[in-house]
Amino acid sequence: MLMSTDMELSCDERVLREMDEEIEEIKKPYAKSLLSLATGRHILNGSPLAFGEGNVKRRIINVLNYKKPVFWVVIVAIIAVVAVSVGLMSNPQEKQLSIEDYANQFIEKTIADYNTDDNYFKIIDRKITKLEKIVSFDELLPAATLELWSLEYRLKPEDMSKIMLAGGMNEVDGWITEEASMGKPILVFSYDYAIPQFLGTLWSGEADLSTLAGQETALRIFLETREMLPRETYSGNHIVVKFPLSTGETCQLFLSQPIVQGEHGIWCVERWMDGNGTVYYVTPETDIMIADYYRKLQNEVDNGHKPGLRDPLQVAIEFIKNDLEQWQVFIDDLVPQYSATLEDFMETPESHFIDIGDSTKFTEEEINRAIEIVKDNFEFPASTLTKIMYNEEKAEKLTKVYLESGNGSINGAKSENVIVLLSNFEVDDSGDNPVLNPGTTYENYQWILIRDDKKTDWKIDDQGY
């Protein structure tokens, strides 16, 4: 009924607009015509059989009150309609990307990094060989499900004969399989109303992903670095415990109460820091959620078992000896700071073991990683590493010699991928070192480390004087 009435009124107004200058003269005759046409007619089912047969009173009032629209009103109406139309056309609904779409985007970016003017080969094709969900978590972020997906793929170069397989590259039937020093890519997604959102990438070589607890720790590190989680796993009571190493390096632990606060709650080492300021996250040896693991330990303590877990210093010394294998440290060597905060823990402990000067060539992270590799590979019999140094002025001179007349003149290494560290170490009096002099201190011993590029890890290429 309403639709029919609107159509009648619209037709009446169209007739009056067509008359233009004669509107006032035609109003009364037109109204009389409507009245006469309606006289004696009948209506079926609530709607007129044809225009002009129903709702005559309203139509006559509308005709007599009709005024020609002002020109500017018409223009404004047209502009409004056009603006709305353009807005609807220019804002179409975006396509929702799938997990596979995001994986392809990751691979395309990798290809773009290869296909530069500076690179000696081009990638012309790629294919995904594995895209598999590893795990999902509902507890780490409020009201969000997080998933880890493993991605493996192959790249096809334009000319395989030009490829120098290095840095984790392998060739299979003319395709390159790639595994960087950091491992394989693990794609991280969150879900909002069942729609996947790509958060970023972590790498399989950065953590032990073989257990549920390891996967949880890796994801927590990922979220913390993106400020999506606070940089403490458990809120509440904390203690920072400093302890010395035989090298003069000072390390520290960050202890928390994961389940119950106060004297009845157990303690755990949440994370620890070495003398370089590098923070390491502690993952308990379990294949269940970390919170469930500590809840189980708390229940055991409540039932009279493992009472030492309520003593933070006992927990600290057990971790130092059993996990860090620092058997020379005793409980009296520990320096606790009670009622500590995360800010207290994040202050790098004073250490006389590391000496890093200013650098415009490498970041602090790059230098510290090189130092860690030297520390891990120092295995001289009856010897103790006492200091590692990076002095950029000296290092640049030694790098120049290495590139011009050392291994660098053969392996094609670039200056930005060469770092030289100096070290001091002491040989004891035991005579167990068949090469070096007993009871001697050696200074400025050189370690030359190289890498393929900034994406790959350092490796020791040469050492000595």
FENLIN-V150633 format. One record per residue. N is the residue number from 1. PSI is psi in degrees with one decimal (NA if undefined). OMEGA is omega in degrees with one decimal (NA if undefined). Layout:
n=N psi=PSI omega=OMEGA
n=N psi=PSI omega=OMEGA
//
This chain:
n=1 psi=-47.1 omega=-179.4
n=2 psi=-39.5 omega=179.1
n=3 psi=-43.1 omega=-178.8
n=4 psi=-41.7 omega=178.7
n=5 psi=-44.9 omega=179.3
n=6 psi=-40.1 omega=179.1
n=7 psi=-40.2 omega=179.3
n=8 psi=-46.7 omega=-179.4
n=9 psi=-38.7 omega=179.8
n=10 psi=-40.4 omega=178.9
n=11 psi=-41.1 omega=177.9
n=12 psi=-45.9 omega=-178.3
n=13 psi=-34.5 omega=178.6
n=14 psi=-41.5 omega=179.0
n=15 psi=-44.6 omega=-179.5
n=16 psi=-38.2 omega=178.6
n=17 psi=-35.2 omega=-179.5
n=18 psi=-27.5 omega=-179.3
n=19 psi=-19.0 omega=174.4
n=20 psi=-106.8 omega=-173.6
n=21 psi=-16.8 omega=-175.3
n=22 psi=21.2 omega=-175.7
n=23 psi=-50.3 omega=-174.9
n=24 psi=-35.7 omega=-179.3
n=25 psi=-28.6 omega=-173.4
n=26 psi=-14.6 omega=-174.4
n=27 psi=-52.9 omega=-175.2
n=28 psi=-47.7 omega=177.8
n=29 psi=-38.8 omega=-179.1
n=30 psi=-41.3 omega=178.7
n=31 psi=-41.6 omega=178.3
n=32 psi=-36.9 omega=179.6
n=33 psi=-43.1 omega=177.9
n=34 psi=-41.5 omega=-177.7
n=35 psi=-43.6 omega=-177.5
n=36 psi=-37.0 omega=179.3
n=37 psi=-32.8 omega=-177.0
n=38 psi=-17.4 omega=-174.8
n=39 psi=125.5 omega=174.5
n=40 psi=1.1 omega=-179.6
n=41 psi=157.2 omega=-179.1
n=42 psi=157.4 omega=-178.2
n=43 psi=137.6 omega=177.9
n=44 psi=138.0 omega=172.4
n=45 psi=27.9 omega=173.9
n=46 psi=-2.0 omega=-179.6
n=47 psi=142.2 omega=-179.4
n=48 psi=152.3 omega=178.9
n=49 psi=-25.7 omega=180.0
n=50 psi=164.0 omega=179.5
n=51 psi=143.9 omega=176.1
n=52 psi=-1.4 omega=-175.0
n=53 psi=-10.2 omega=-175.9
n=54 psi=157.8 omega=175.5
n=55 psi=45.9 omega=-172.9
n=56 psi=-40.3 omega=-177.5
n=57 psi=-46.3 omega=-178.7
n=58 psi=-37.7 omega=-179.3
n=59 psi=-40.4 omega=-179.4
n=60 psi=-42.3 omega=177.8
n=61 psi=-40.4 omega=-180.0
n=62 psi=-38.8 omega=179.3
n=63 psi=-46.1 omega=-177.3
n=64 psi=-28.7 omega=-179.1
n=65 psi=0.1 omega=-174.8
n=66 psi=135.5 omega=173.4
n=67 psi=143.3 omega=179.5
n=68 psi=130.3 omega=-178.2
n=69 psi=139.5 omega=176.3
n=70 psi=143.5 omega=-173.6
n=71 psi=-43.2 omega=-175.7
n=72 psi=-28.6 omega=177.1
n=73 psi=-41.5 omega=178.1
n=74 psi=-44.4 omega=-178.9
n=75 psi=-45.6 omega=-179.9
n=76 psi=-41.3 omega=179.7
n=77 psi=-41.5 omega=179.7
n=78 psi=-43.7 omega=-179.5
n=79 psi=-41.4 omega=-179.4
n=80 psi=-43.5 omega=-179.9
n=81 psi=-43.5 omega=-180.0
n=82 psi=-42.9 omega=-178.6
n=83 psi=-44.1 omega=179.0
n=84 psi=-40.6 omega=-179.7
n=85 psi=-44.5 omega=179.7
n=86 psi=-41.3 omega=179.3
n=87 psi=-41.1 omega=179.7
n=88 psi=-36.6 omega=-179.7
n=89 psi=-33.4 omega=-174.7
n=90 psi=-4.8 omega=-179.5
n=91 psi=61.1 omega=179.0
n=92 psi=158.0 omega=179.3
n=93 psi=126.3 omega=-178.8
n=94 psi=145.7 omega=177.6
n=95 psi=132.4 omega=178.6
n=96 psi=122.0 omega=-176.8
n=97 psi=143.7 omega=177.3
n=98 psi=174.0 omega=176.5
n=99 psi=-43.0 omega=-179.4
n=100 psi=-36.2 omega=177.1
n=101 psi=-44.4 omega=179.4
n=102 psi=-37.4 omega=178.1
n=103 psi=-42.2 omega=178.4
n=104 psi=-36.5 omega=176.6
n=105 psi=-41.1 omega=177.9
n=106 psi=-44.7 omega=-178.9
n=107 psi=-40.5 omega=179.4
n=108 psi=-37.7 omega=177.8
n=109 psi=-39.6 omega=177.1
n=110 psi=-42.4 omega=178.7
n=111 psi=-41.0 omega=179.4
n=112 psi=-34.3 omega=177.4
n=113 psi=-32.7 omega=177.8
n=114 psi=-43.5 omega=-172.3
n=115 psi=64.0 omega=175.8
n=116 psi=165.0 omega=-179.5
n=117 psi=-25.6 omega=-177.1
n=118 psi=-18.6 omega=-175.4
n=119 psi=153.3 omega=-174.4
n=120 psi=-0.7 omega=176.4
n=121 psi=161.9 omega=-179.1
n=122 psi=145.9 omega=175.2
n=123 psi=128.5 omega=-176.0
n=124 psi=-10.6 omega=180.0
n=125 psi=162.4 omega=177.0
n=126 psi=159.7 omega=176.9
n=127 psi=144.5 omega=177.1
n=128 psi=128.3 omega=177.6
n=129 psi=-17.1 omega=177.9
n=130 psi=128.2 omega=173.1
n=131 psi=101.8 omega=-167.6
n=132 psi=133.1 omega=177.0
n=133 psi=130.5 omega=-179.9
n=134 psi=-48.5 omega=-173.7
n=135 psi=160.0 omega=172.4
n=136 psi=147.4 omega=-179.7
n=137 psi=136.4 omega=177.6
n=138 psi=-6.6 omega=-170.6
n=139 psi=-18.5 omega=-171.4
n=140 psi=-41.5 omega=178.1
n=141 psi=140.5 omega=179.8
n=142 psi=133.8 omega=174.9
n=143 psi=34.8 omega=178.8
n=144 psi=139.6 omega=173.3
n=145 psi=132.9 omega=179.1
n=146 psi=141.8 omega=179.6
n=147 psi=145.2 omega=172.6
n=148 psi=129.7 omega=179.6
n=149 psi=130.3 omega=176.8
n=150 psi=131.2 omega=-179.4
n=151 psi=128.2 omega=171.3
n=152 psi=141.7 omega=-175.5
n=153 psi=168.4 omega=176.9
n=154 psi=148.1 omega=179.9
n=155 psi=139.5 omega=179.8
n=156 psi=115.9 omega=178.8
n=157 psi=157.1 omega=178.0
n=158 psi=-38.9 omega=-179.9
n=159 psi=105.0 omega=-175.6
n=160 psi=-27.3 omega=-177.3
n=161 psi=-17.6 omega=-179.9
n=162 psi=-5.7 omega=-173.5
n=163 psi=127.1 omega=170.2
n=164 psi=106.5 omega=-176.4
n=165 psi=110.3 omega=-178.5
n=166 psi=166.2 omega=174.6
n=167 psi=37.1 omega=177.8
n=168 psi=2.5 omega=179.0
n=169 psi=144.1 omega=172.0
n=170 psi=159.5 omega=-178.8
n=171 psi=129.3 omega=177.4
n=172 psi=109.6 omega=177.1
n=173 psi=42.4 omega=177.1
n=174 psi=3.9 omega=177.8
n=175 psi=147.8 omega=177.5
n=176 psi=127.1 omega=167.8
n=177 psi=137.0 omega=-171.4
n=178 psi=132.6 omega=170.7
n=179 psi=108.5 omega=-177.1
n=180 psi=171.5 omega=178.9
n=181 psi=-23.4 omega=177.9
n=182 psi=-0.4 omega=179.2
n=183 psi=-156.2 omega=-178.9
n=184 psi=154.2 omega=-178.6
n=185 psi=138.6 omega=173.3
n=186 psi=115.5 omega=-177.3
n=187 psi=135.9 omega=-177.2
n=188 psi=128.0 omega=-179.3
n=189 psi=147.7 omega=166.4
n=190 psi=158.0 omega=-179.2
n=191 psi=127.9 omega=176.1
n=192 psi=107.9 omega=-176.3
n=193 psi=47.0 omega=176.4
n=194 psi=11.0 omega=178.5
n=195 psi=122.0 omega=-178.4
n=196 psi=137.5 omega=174.4
n=197 psi=125.2 omega=-177.6
n=198 psi=122.3 omega=-178.5
n=199 psi=-29.0 omega=-178.4
n=200 psi=-163.1 omega=-173.3
n=201 psi=134.6 omega=164.4
n=202 psi=171.4 omega=-171.0
n=203 psi=141.5 omega=-173.5
n=204 psi=-26.7 omega=-178.5
n=205 psi=-6.8 omega=-177.3
n=206 psi=-13.3 omega=-177.6
n=207 psi=164.4 omega=175.2
n=208 psi=106.8 omega=-178.5
n=209 psi=15.3 omega=-176.2
n=210 psi=-15.0 omega=179.8
n=211 psi=161.5 omega=177.7
n=212 psi=-39.3 omega=178.1
n=213 psi=-39.7 omega=177.7
n=214 psi=-40.1 omega=177.5
n=215 psi=-40.7 omega=178.7
n=216 psi=-43.6 omega=179.2
n=217 psi=-44.1 omega=179.7
n=218 psi=-41.9 omega=-179.7
n=219 psi=-37.3 omega=177.1
n=220 psi=-45.2 omega=178.3
n=221 psi=-44.5 omega=178.7
n=222 psi=-46.8 omega=-176.9
n=223 psi=-36.7 omega=179.2
n=224 psi=-41.7 omega=-179.3
n=225 psi=-20.9 omega=176.8
n=226 psi=12.9 omega=176.9
n=227 psi=32.7 omega=175.2
n=228 psi=-11.5 omega=174.3
n=229 psi=150.9 omega=175.1
n=230 psi=155.1 omega=-177.2
n=231 psi=43.0 omega=169.2
n=232 psi=134.5 omega=-175.7
n=233 psi=-37.4 omega=-176.3
n=234 psi=129.4 omega=174.0
n=235 psi=163.5 omega=179.2
n=236 psi=-141.7 omega=-174.7
n=237 psi=138.8 omega=177.8
n=238 psi=151.3 omega=173.1
n=239 psi=135.1 omega=172.6
n=240 psi=128.9 omega=-179.3
n=241 psi=118.3 omega=176.9
n=242 psi=147.3 omega=176.7
n=243 psi=147.8 omega=-176.3
n=244 psi=152.7 omega=170.3
n=245 psi=162.9 omega=-178.3
n=246 psi=-21.2 omega=-179.5
n=247 psi=-8.2 omega=-174.9
n=248 psi=-5.9 omega=178.2
n=249 psi=139.7 omega=177.0
n=250 psi=130.0 omega=177.3
n=251 psi=169.6 omega=178.7
n=252 psi=151.4 omega=-179.7
n=253 psi=151.7 omega=174.0
n=254 psi=109.1 omega=-176.9
n=255 psi=144.6 omega=-179.5
n=256 psi=164.2 omega=172.0
n=257 psi=104.7 omega=-169.9
n=258 psi=-23.0 omega=-172.8
n=259 psi=-60.2 omega=-176.4
n=260 psi=134.5 omega=178.0
n=261 psi=148.5 omega=176.5
n=262 psi=-168.5 omega=-170.5
n=263 psi=-21.1 omega=-178.6
n=264 psi=-5.6 omega=-177.3
n=265 psi=145.8 omega=176.5
n=266 psi=160.3 omega=176.8
n=267 psi=153.9 omega=174.2
n=268 psi=154.5 omega=171.8
n=269 psi=112.6 omega=-176.8
n=270 psi=-41.1 omega=178.7
n=271 psi=163.8 omega=178.7
n=272 psi=162.1 omega=-176.0
n=273 psi=134.6 omega=176.0
n=274 psi=-177.8 omega=-176.9
n=275 psi=-15.6 omega=178.0
n=276 psi=-10.1 omega=-174.2
n=277 psi=4.7 omega=178.0
n=278 psi=130.8 omega=-177.5
n=279 psi=134.9 omega=178.6
n=280 psi=133.2 omega=179.0
n=281 psi=141.6 omega=-177.7
n=282 psi=125.0 omega=178.0
n=283 psi=118.8 omega=178.1
n=284 psi=151.8 omega=-179.3
n=285 psi=86.4 omega=-179.9
n=286 psi=158.6 omega=177.7
n=287 psi=28.2 omega=173.5
n=288 psi=173.3 omega=176.8
n=289 psi=142.3 omega=-174.4
n=290 psi=-42.2 omega=179.3
n=291 psi=-38.7 omega=178.3
n=292 psi=-35.8 omega=178.6
n=293 psi=-48.4 omega=-179.2
n=294 psi=-30.6 omega=175.6
n=295 psi=-38.2 omega=177.5
n=296 psi=-41.5 omega=177.4
n=297 psi=-40.3 omega=179.0
n=298 psi=-40.0 omega=177.7
n=299 psi=-38.7 omega=178.7
n=300 psi=-43.0 omega=179.4
n=301 psi=-40.9 omega=178.6
n=302 psi=-26.5 omega=179.9
n=303 psi=13.2 omega=173.3
n=304 psi=6.5 omega=-179.8
n=305 psi=153.6 omega=175.1
n=306 psi=55.6 omega=-178.3
n=307 psi=-22.4 omega=-179.6
n=308 psi=-19.0 omega=179.9
n=309 psi=-12.1 omega=176.1
n=310 psi=-6.5 omega=-179.3
n=311 psi=108.5 omega=-175.4
n=312 psi=-34.7 omega=-179.5
n=313 psi=-34.7 omega=176.3
n=314 psi=-41.3 omega=176.2
n=315 psi=-40.6 omega=-178.7
n=316 psi=-47.6 omega=-176.6
n=317 psi=-33.4 omega=176.6
n=318 psi=-39.7 omega=179.3
n=319 psi=-43.5 omega=-178.4
n=320 psi=-42.0 omega=-177.6
n=321 psi=-47.1 omega=-172.1
n=322 psi=-37.9 omega=-177.2
n=323 psi=-40.5 omega=179.8
n=324 psi=-9.2 omega=177.7
n=325 psi=38.1 omega=176.2
n=326 psi=78.5 omega=-172.4
n=327 psi=-17.9 omega=-178.0
n=328 psi=-6.9 omega=-179.6
n=329 psi=134.2 omega=178.5
n=330 psi=166.9 omega=-173.5
n=331 psi=-27.7 omega=178.0
n=332 psi=-15.9 omega=179.1
n=333 psi=-10.6 omega=-175.4
n=334 psi=139.9 omega=177.6
n=335 psi=97.8 omega=-176.4
n=336 psi=148.9 omega=171.0
n=337 psi=105.5 omega=-176.4
n=338 psi=161.0 omega=-177.9
n=339 psi=42.5 omega=-177.8
n=340 psi=162.3 omega=176.6
n=341 psi=170.5 omega=176.9
n=342 psi=-36.2 omega=178.8
n=343 psi=-36.8 omega=176.6
n=344 psi=-42.5 omega=-178.5
n=345 psi=-35.9 omega=-173.9
n=346 psi=-5.8 omega=173.6
n=347 psi=119.3 omega=-177.2
n=348 psi=127.3 omega=-179.3
n=349 psi=145.7 omega=178.9
n=350 psi=132.7 omega=-177.0
n=351 psi=140.9 omega=177.4
n=352 psi=6.8 omega=-175.7
n=353 psi=-35.4 omega=-175.5
n=354 psi=135.7 omega=176.6
n=355 psi=101.9 omega=-179.3
n=356 psi=119.8 omega=177.1
n=357 psi=-179.1 omega=178.3
n=358 psi=146.1 omega=-179.2
n=359 psi=135.0 omega=171.3
n=360 psi=-4.2 omega=-174.7
n=361 psi=-40.3 omega=-176.1
n=362 psi=153.2 omega=173.7
n=363 psi=164.4 omega=178.2
n=364 psi=-36.4 omega=178.7
n=365 psi=-41.6 omega=179.6
n=366 psi=-40.9 omega=179.8
n=367 psi=-44.8 omega=-179.5
n=368 psi=-35.5 omega=178.4
n=369 psi=-40.1 omega=176.9
n=370 psi=-39.7 omega=178.8
n=371 psi=-41.8 omega=179.4
n=372 psi=-39.1 omega=-178.7
n=373 psi=-39.2 omega=177.0
n=374 psi=-45.4 omega=179.4
n=375 psi=-41.9 omega=-178.1
n=376 psi=-23.5 omega=-175.5
n=377 psi=4.8 omega=176.4
n=378 psi=106.5 omega=-175.0
n=379 psi=33.9 omega=179.2
n=380 psi=131.0 omega=179.5
n=381 psi=141.4 omega=174.8
n=382 psi=32.3 omega=-175.8
n=383 psi=150.5 omega=179.7
n=384 psi=124.3 omega=176.7
n=385 psi=123.0 omega=-174.8
n=386 psi=-18.6 omega=180.0
n=387 psi=143.6 omega=172.9
n=388 psi=134.2 omega=-173.9
n=389 psi=146.3 omega=168.6
n=390 psi=113.0 omega=176.6
n=391 psi=110.7 omega=-170.2
n=392 psi=-36.8 omega=-179.5
n=393 psi=-47.1 omega=177.8
n=394 psi=-40.0 omega=-177.5
n=395 psi=-38.1 omega=-179.2
n=396 psi=-37.3 omega=177.5
n=397 psi=-42.9 omega=179.8
n=398 psi=-34.1 omega=177.5
n=399 psi=-40.0 omega=179.4
n=400 psi=-42.8 omega=178.4
n=401 psi=-42.6 omega=-179.9
n=402 psi=-42.7 omega=-177.6
n=403 psi=-31.5 omega=-176.1
n=404 psi=-35.2 omega=-175.1
n=405 psi=-3.7 omega=179.0
n=406 psi=-156.8 omega=-179.7
n=407 psi=-27.1 omega=-179.6
n=408 psi=-24.5 omega=177.7
n=409 psi=-10.9 omega=-178.0
n=410 psi=-43.6 omega=-172.1
n=411 psi=-5.0 omega=176.2
n=412 psi=18.3 omega=-179.8
n=413 psi=146.9 omega=176.7
n=414 psi=153.4 omega=-175.5
n=415 psi=-39.2 omega=-177.4
n=416 psi=-8.9 omega=178.9
n=417 psi=23.0 omega=177.5
n=418 psi=129.6 omega=175.8
n=419 psi=138.6 omega=-179.8
n=420 psi=124.0 omega=176.9
n=421 psi=150.5 omega=175.1
n=422 psi=149.8 omega=-178.6
n=423 psi=155.6 omega=170.9
n=424 psi=143.6 omega=175.0
n=425 psi=158.6 omega=-177.5
n=426 psi=138.6 omega=175.1
n=427 psi=128.1 omega=-176.8
n=428 psi=-178.2 omega=-174.1
n=429 psi=5.5 omega=-173.6
n=430 psi=-24.2 omega=-176.1
n=431 psi=10.4 omega=-178.7
n=432 psi=-8.1 omega=174.4
n=433 psi=111.9 omega=-173.2
n=434 psi=-9.9 omega=-174.8
n=435 psi=-48.0 omega=-173.5
n=436 psi=155.3 omega=-176.3
n=437 psi=131.6 omega=178.7
n=438 psi=147.1 omega=176.2
n=439 psi=31.0 omega=-175.7
n=440 psi=143.4 omega=173.4
n=441 psi=125.2 omega=178.2
n=442 psi=133.6 omega=-177.3
n=443 psi=151.0 omega=176.9
n=444 psi=37.1 omega=173.4
n=445 psi=131.8 omega=-171.0
n=446 psi=142.5 omega=171.6
n=447 psi=118.0 omega=179.8
n=448 psi=118.0 omega=-178.6
n=449 psi=143.6 omega=179.0
n=450 psi=167.1 omega=175.7
n=451 psi=163.1 omega=178.9
n=452 psi=-42.2 omega=178.4
n=453 psi=-175.0 omega=-175.9
n=454 psi=-14.9 omega=179.7
n=455 psi=-15.9 omega=-175.4
n=456 psi=163.6 omega=-175.1
n=457 psi=160.6 omega=175.4
n=458 psi=152.7 omega=171.0
n=459 psi=145.6 omega=-178.6
n=460 psi=123.2 omega=179.0
n=461 psi=-28.5 omega=-178.8
n=462 psi=157.7 omega=177.7
n=463 psi=160.1 omega=178.7
n=464 psi=-157.5 omega=179.7
n=465 psi=NA omega=NA
//
